[in-house]
Amino acid sequence: MKKNIYWFVVLSILIGCAGITKIPDPDSSEARLFTEKCTGCHSLPHPKRHRFHEWVHFVKLMEEHMEKRNTSLSQEDKNIILGYLQKYAR
């Protein structure tokens, strides 16, 4: 019985956590680009995690990290991602 309760709790937690990273308009090209570019090094942050001016700062920091890894973010991709974040930031 205890084993069943344990697995129920574990499964409930996993199901609950699965919805945490659900982002707005996930099928849009902007959201797909955000997901593609922003999960190479870390889990996907929700756009409401920060205000837009904070996102501008974090995107700049992430660009610097990307350059250190010999990858980059094109200006067009950056503008698309920032537009998406601006639309859905808190």
C-alpha positions in Angstrom: 0.0 0.0 0.0 2.8 2.4 0.9 4.5 1.7 -2.4 1.3 2.6 -4.3 1.0 5.9 -2.4 4.7 6.7 -3.1 4.2 6.2 -6.9 1.0 8.2 -6.8 2.8 11.1 -5.2 5.7 10.9 -7.6 3.5 10.7 -10.6 1.3 13.6 -9.4 4.4 15.8 -8.9 5.7 14.9 -12.4 2.4 15.7 -14.0 2.1 18.9 -12.1 5.7 20.0 -13.1 5.0 19.2 -16.8 2.6 22.1 -17.0 5.1 24.6 -15.4 6.9 25.3 -18.7 3.8 25.7 -20.8 4.3 29.0 -22.5 1.8 31.2 -24.2 0.9 30.5 -27.8 3.4 27.5 -27.9 2.7 26.7 -31.6 3.5 30.1 -32.9 6.8 30.5 -34.8 7.9 33.0 -32.2 7.4 30.6 -29.3 9.1 27.8 -31.2 12.1 30.0 -31.9 12.2 31.1 -28.2 12.0 27.4 -27.2 14.7 26.3 -29.7 17.2 29.1 -28.8 16.6 29.3 -25.1 16.8 25.6 -24.1 20.3 24.8 -25.3 21.8 25.5 -21.8 18.9 25.6 -19.4 15.2 24.8 -19.0 12.6 27.0 -20.7 11.8 30.1 -18.7 8.2 31.3 -18.7 7.8 34.8 -20.3 6.0 36.0 -17.2 9.1 35.3 -15.1 10.4 38.8 -15.7 9.3 42.3 -16.8 10.3 43.2 -20.4 13.2 45.4 -19.4 14.6 42.6 -17.4 14.3 40.3 -20.4 16.3 42.7 -22.5 19.1 42.5 -19.9 18.9 38.7 -19.7 18.8 38.2 -23.5 22.0 40.3 -23.7 23.7 38.1 -21.0 22.6 35.0 -22.8 24.1 36.3 -26.1 27.4 36.7 -24.3 27.2 33.1 -23.0 26.3 31.9 -26.5 29.4 33.6 -28.0 31.6 31.8 -25.5 30.1 28.5 -26.7 30.8 29.5 -30.4 27.1 29.9 -31.1 25.2 33.1 -31.8 21.8 34.7 -32.0 21.1 36.6 -35.2 19.7 40.1 -34.9 16.5 38.9 -36.5 16.1 36.0 -34.1 16.8 38.3 -31.2 14.2 40.7 -32.3 11.6 37.9 -32.7 12.4 36.5 -29.3 12.3 40.0 -27.6 9.0 40.7 -29.4 7.5 37.4 -28.0 8.8 38.2 -24.5 7.5 41.8 -24.7 4.0 40.5 -25.6 3.9 38.0 -22.7 6.2 39.5 -20.0 4.6 40.4 -16.7 
